[in-house]
Amino acid sequence: DVYKRQELALGFLAEMEMAPNSAPCPTRVDKEDLQSLFWASDSGHRNPDTVAAFFIPGSGEVLIDQKLDLGNAVDLSFLVHEYVHVHQTENGPLEEVDCLGLIEAEAYALQAAFLRTHGFPREALMFDLVGQLQGGCATKY
């Protein structure tokens, strides 16, 4: 049940003091549509397997790949990650942050913590490393 899994994700974030005040129910979308929406908002290199979920700040929607099994902690961790972004936008527009990589680093760190608490240390390490790379913002010097 999506609502029970959503509550598990939000309960974890509440324990970490990172739960959004208002969490949208995720909308399941086709992988191709999810990829198109994500890459339309990002000028990075397109890779069809890189996006499992996506938060759209303008509309407040959380989109997830329709094939994600939210009964699986690894798949549910993507929802945790997106809810971190929902919480972050409640504290101001993401565009006003000097280093957008820090926004992603925080979301990846909480995603990893969620995975560790659910018995997935190997997967958690992967997200920790990705987050650390994202958080390495360039300096002006």
HELIX and SHEET records of a PDB file:
HELIX    1   1 VAL A    2  GLU A   15  1                                  14    
HELIX    2   2 LYS A   31  ALA A   40  1                                  10    
HELIX    3   3 ALA A   73  GLU A   90  1                                  18    
HELIX    4   4 LEU A   94  GLU A   96  5                                   3    
HELIX    5   5 LEU A  100  THR A  117  1                                  18    
HELIX    6   6 PRO A  121  GLN A  134  1                                  14    
SHEET    1   A 3 THR A  27  VAL A  29  0                                        
SHEET    2   A 3 GLU A  61  ASP A  65  1                                        
SHEET    3   A 3 ALA A  53  ILE A  56 -1                                        
END                                                                             
